[in-house]
């Protein structure tokens, strides 16, 4: 379980998040949606240890993360997949995948995770020797998610996977994330693509100007007058 309580965070003297509280239970697929600049990525960076909260708490599986290093948080089973996918463009697909498993010392387990990723993303198996930088945008997104899975995470933080992708490719990526959540991985997704996101996640939080402005199940939010008017363009 992941729980953020009254989280305040930012960069130097710049405050970005104010009293953000979020809770995600085991097996849930949850999103944070909102406009660009709302603080969505900052929330992810605070959870992953990239930045330290100014106040509030972050608890994952009964462990407080606020003062933990990025490595400590990663070792607890948290994988942060940035909008760029954390990829090494000059390395091959295979090399990128195995780089994601550096923290796993058991070679047999690494190989099992590798085969699991190829089962989830067959297209990657066809491009194992191809440099990541020469792949299409959709393929790089898939490789980024697969690379994150190579660490055998309990929680995946996925930042803007739809950015720059065609709608059909976005749907494929989201369906894969949904499948992963059904297999026991807790997923927190950050997205601007509100319509597609709410059709596939279990619940969502609306983050605007650094504060939580609403929350609910996908069905509740899709039926909300505010969401329809503000994000879906329905008057």
Buried (B, 14 or more C-beta within 10 A) or exposed (E): EBBBEEBBBBEEEEBBBBBBBBBBEEEBBBBBBBBEEBBBBBBBBBBBBBBEBBEBBBBBBEEEBBEBEEEEBBEBBBBBBBBEBBBBEEBBBBBBBBBBBEEBEEEEEBEEBBEBBBEBBEBBBEBBEBBBEEBEEBBBBBBBBBBBBBBBBBBBBBBBBBBEBEEEBBBBBBEBBBEBBEEEBBBBBBBBBBBBBBEBBBBBBBBBEBBBEBBBEBEBBBEBEEBBEBBBEEE
